[in-house]
Amino acid sequence: MGKRIQSRRTLGKGRGSAGFSLVEVAILAVFLLVAVGGLSSAVLSSLQLSRTTEESALADEAARGLAADMQSHTFRDIFKLYNADPNDDPVGIVGPGAAFDVRGLTPRAGDADGRVGRIEFPAVPTGVGTGVALREDFDDRRMAMPRDLNGNGADVDDASADYLVLPVRLIVEWTGAGGNRSLELDLALLP
């Protein structure tokens, strides 16, 4: 009879060690939650990076497309069509002005005109109405200014009517997946 009892005890011990304890299950559950949390965080970061890259591509495509559109106009008319003064547009043509939209991008909060894009020239207000003058003495190193824009040797003239080179900056500023973002494209247009 002694052997029989001993066998039962061995069997009982074997059954208890074959399953998982509540503590082991809890530790495994915590480990799985941490792993799933890390994975979902990585997926969300990847999605945000993908959206940010897409927004940057939209901004770059819009700026380069606008540069191509500008060059489709008569060289003499570009400044008049794309500056902030609607009163100097060529007769019979309504210029797009100095601001533009980009489909898929949201303007920054508080943006004055509610548009994501703007066009800048080395220009200053004339002081008369809304007029602007293309100035050779404009100070902007990235536009390589000041410099002679009309080939007459002077660097202080208003070159709005007779420029031979036209510096322009296309700026896109938006709020997107990565917060406030911007893209700037500097060009020097030639006839």
C-alpha positions as CSV (number, residue, x, y, z in Angstrom):
1,M,0.0,0.0,0.0
2,G,2.8,2.4,0.6
3,K,3.7,2.4,-3.1
4,R,0.3,3.2,-4.1
5,I,0.1,6.3,-2.0
6,Q,3.5,7.5,-3.2
7,S,2.4,7.1,-6.8
8,R,-0.7,9.2,-6.1
9,R,1.5,12.0,-4.6
10,T,3.7,12.0,-7.6
11,L,0.8,12.2,-9.9
12,G,-0.6,15.2,-8.0
13,K,2.6,17.1,-8.2
14,G,2.8,16.5,-11.9
15,R,-0.6,17.9,-12.6
16,G,0.0,21.2,-10.7
17,S,3.2,22.0,-12.6
18,A,1.7,21.3,-16.0
19,G,-0.4,24.6,-16.0
20,F,0.4,28.3,-15.7
21,S,0.0,30.1,-12.5
22,L,-2.0,33.4,-12.3
23,V,1.2,35.4,-11.8
24,E,2.8,33.9,-15.0
25,V,-0.4,34.7,-17.0
26,A,-0.3,38.3,-15.7
27,I,3.4,38.8,-16.6
28,L,2.7,37.4,-20.1
29,A,-0.3,39.8,-20.5
30,V,1.8,42.8,-19.4
31,F,4.6,41.8,-21.8
32,L,2.1,41.4,-24.7
33,L,0.5,44.8,-23.9
34,V,4.0,46.5,-24.0
35,A,4.8,44.8,-27.3
36,V,1.5,45.8,-28.9
37,G,1.9,49.3,-27.6
38,G,5.4,49.7,-29.1
39,L,4.2,48.2,-32.4
40,S,1.3,50.6,-32.6
41,S,3.5,53.5,-31.7
42,A,5.9,52.6,-34.5
43,V,3.0,52.2,-37.0
44,L,1.6,55.7,-36.0
45,S,5.0,57.3,-36.4
46,S,5.4,55.7,-39.8
47,L,2.0,57.0,-40.9
48,Q,2.8,60.5,-39.7
49,L,6.2,60.4,-41.5
50,S,4.5,59.2,-44.6
51,R,1.9,62.1,-44.5
52,T,4.7,64.6,-43.8
53,T,6.6,63.4,-46.9
54,E,3.4,63.5,-49.0
55,E,2.8,67.1,-47.9
56,S,6.4,68.2,-48.7
57,A,6.0,66.6,-52.1
58,L,2.8,68.5,-52.7
59,A,4.5,71.8,-51.7
60,D,7.5,71.1,-54.0
61,E,5.3,70.1,-56.9
62,A,3.1,73.2,-56.5
63,A,6.2,75.6,-56.3
64,R,7.8,74.0,-59.4
65,G,4.5,74.0,-61.3
66,L,4.0,77.7,-60.5
67,A,7.6,78.4,-61.7
68,A,6.7,76.7,-65.0
69,D,3.4,78.7,-65.2
70,M,5.3,81.9,-64.7
71,Q,7.6,81.2,-67.6
72,S,4.7,80.5,-69.9
73,H,3.9,84.2,-69.8
74,T,5.7,86.9,-71.7
75,F,8.8,87.7,-69.7
76,R,8.0,91.4,-69.4
77,D,4.6,90.6,-67.9
78,I,5.7,88.1,-65.2
79,F,6.4,90.8,-62.5
80,K,3.1,92.6,-63.3
81,L,1.0,89.4,-63.2
82,Y,2.5,87.9,-60.0
83,N,3.1,90.9,-57.7
84,A,0.8,92.1,-55.1
85,D,-0.6,95.0,-57.1
86,P,-3.6,94.1,-59.2
87,N,-3.7,97.5,-60.8
88,D,-0.5,97.0,-62.9
89,D,-1.7,93.8,-64.6
90,P,-1.4,93.9,-68.4
91,V,-4.5,95.1,-70.3
92,G,-7.0,92.3,-70.8
93,I,-5.2,89.9,-68.4
94,V,-6.1,89.3,-64.8
95,G,-3.0,88.2,-63.0
96,P,-3.0,85.5,-60.3
97,G,-1.3,87.9,-57.9
98,A,1.2,87.2,-55.2
99,A,-0.6,84.3,-53.3
100,F,-1.6,80.8,-54.3
101,D,-3.3,77.7,-52.9
102,V,-2.0,74.2,-52.9
103,R,-4.6,71.4,-52.9
104,G,-4.1,69.1,-49.9
105,L,-2.3,71.6,-47.7
106,T,-3.8,73.6,-44.9
107,P,-2.8,77.3,-44.3
108,R,-1.2,78.0,-41.0
109,A,-3.5,79.4,-38.2
110,G,-3.6,83.1,-38.4
111,D,-2.3,83.4,-42.0
112,A,-3.4,86.8,-43.2
113,D,-4.8,85.8,-46.6
114,G,-5.6,82.2,-45.7
115,R,-3.5,80.8,-48.6
116,V,-0.5,78.5,-48.2
117,G,1.6,80.0,-51.0
118,R,3.1,83.4,-51.7
119,I,5.4,84.9,-54.3
120,E,8.1,87.4,-53.4
121,F,10.2,89.7,-55.6
122,P,12.9,92.1,-54.6
123,A,10.1,94.8,-54.5
124,V,8.9,97.5,-52.2
125,P,5.7,99.4,-52.0
126,T,5.8,102.6,-54.0
127,G,3.8,104.6,-51.4
128,V,1.1,105.3,-54.0
129,G,-2.0,103.1,-53.6
130,T,-1.0,99.4,-53.7
131,G,1.8,99.8,-56.3
132,V,5.1,98.0,-56.0
133,A,8.5,98.7,-57.5
134,L,11.1,96.1,-58.5
135,R,14.2,97.5,-56.7
136,E,17.8,96.9,-57.6
137,D,18.9,98.0,-54.1
138,F,16.8,95.4,-52.3
139,D,18.8,93.6,-49.7
140,D,18.4,89.8,-49.8
141,R,21.6,87.7,-50.1
142,R,19.7,84.5,-51.1
143,M,18.2,86.4,-54.1
144,A,21.7,87.7,-54.9
145,M,20.5,91.2,-54.2
146,P,21.3,94.1,-54.5
147,R,22.3,93.8,-58.1
148,D,21.7,95.4,-61.5
149,L,18.5,93.9,-62.9
150,N,18.1,95.9,-66.1
151,G,21.7,96.1,-67.4
152,N,22.1,99.9,-67.1
153,G,24.9,99.6,-64.5
154,A,23.0,101.3,-61.7
155,D,21.9,99.4,-58.7
156,V,19.3,101.8,-57.3
157,D,16.7,102.0,-60.2
158,D,13.1,100.8,-60.3
159,A,13.6,98.0,-62.8
160,S,9.8,97.1,-63.0
161,A,9.6,98.1,-66.7
162,D,12.9,97.0,-68.1
163,Y,14.4,94.1,-66.1
164,L,16.6,91.5,-67.8
165,V,16.8,89.1,-64.8
166,L,13.9,88.6,-62.4
167,P,14.7,87.1,-59.0
168,V,11.7,85.5,-57.4
169,R,11.0,83.4,-54.2
170,L,8.2,81.0,-54.0
171,I,7.1,80.2,-50.5
172,V,4.7,77.5,-49.3
173,E,3.8,77.5,-45.6
174,W,1.3,75.1,-44.1
175,T,0.2,73.2,-41.0
176,G,0.2,69.5,-41.4
177,A,1.0,66.1,-39.8
178,G,4.5,67.3,-38.7
179,G,3.2,70.7,-37.4
180,N,4.1,74.0,-39.1
181,R,6.2,73.4,-42.2
182,S,7.5,75.5,-45.0
183,L,9.3,75.2,-48.4
184,E,11.1,78.0,-50.2
185,L,12.3,77.9,-53.8
186,D,14.5,80.8,-55.1
187,L,14.7,81.4,-58.8
188,A,16.3,83.8,-61.2
189,L,14.1,84.1,-64.3
190,L,15.7,85.1,-67.6
191,P,14.0,86.0,-70.9
